[in-house]
Amino acid sequence: MNPANPSEYRVRFDWGPMGLRTIAPHVDVVVIVDVLSFTTCVDVALGRGAEVFPYKMNDGTALEFAESVDAELAGGRDGDDKFSLSPASLAQASVGDRIVLPSPNGSALAFGAADAGAREVVAACVRNGAAVGSAFADDDVTVGVVAAGERWNGSTGPLRVAVEDLLGAGAVLSMFDRLDLSPEARAAAAAWHDAEPDILDRLRDSASGQELIDRGWPDDVTLAAQAHVSDLVPVLQG
């Protein structure tokens, strides 16, 4: 028995690529959470009527892929591109926009979930966490929620556990019957219940939030902290 794969629970929670590889082969639905970047970007863009294509970071083929699907390639936050990993930039999207969105965490996990054999891959954040959790709470499907976390020393460094993704995962997990939740999932749900009344302050004061604010992107934190404003359940296709 793998202690990281407590199969007696219908709903499980873990972190990063290793957690994903452990959970994904054993569940029907994988929910990816990357609150201060990728999954909030997905929710904002889809809410504007756009279509988002996840893509691997630093792969060298992103532009070629974007051209092949007649889409615009998003850049990094520091660039001059119209769209980027800044959720505020995706608020400029409109109906019919097609956007390729590479990221080192959330987008990479979406690919990893598909590669690991996940039957359904869903993007969740604080904005749509309740909608995503509600979509599967009353079903018999097994669910694995994976928090992306951040990276130490750039996009290829070791995983840094990030409180914003713990809380985003908790927003999803709080919609399930607690008896369905693994101990790790219960802890994430409890963290959400504690933080929900002042979620904006929690995200602003987090290490990741402070980093974004110091770099000039306070609007990204504000958008990411808007709880329960979206009823979207974004599903990876193809």
Summary of the structure (lengths in Angstrom):
residues: 238
radius of gyration: 16.4
end to end distance: 32.4
largest distance: 49.8
contacts: 847
relative contact order: 0.22
helix: 43%
strand: 18%
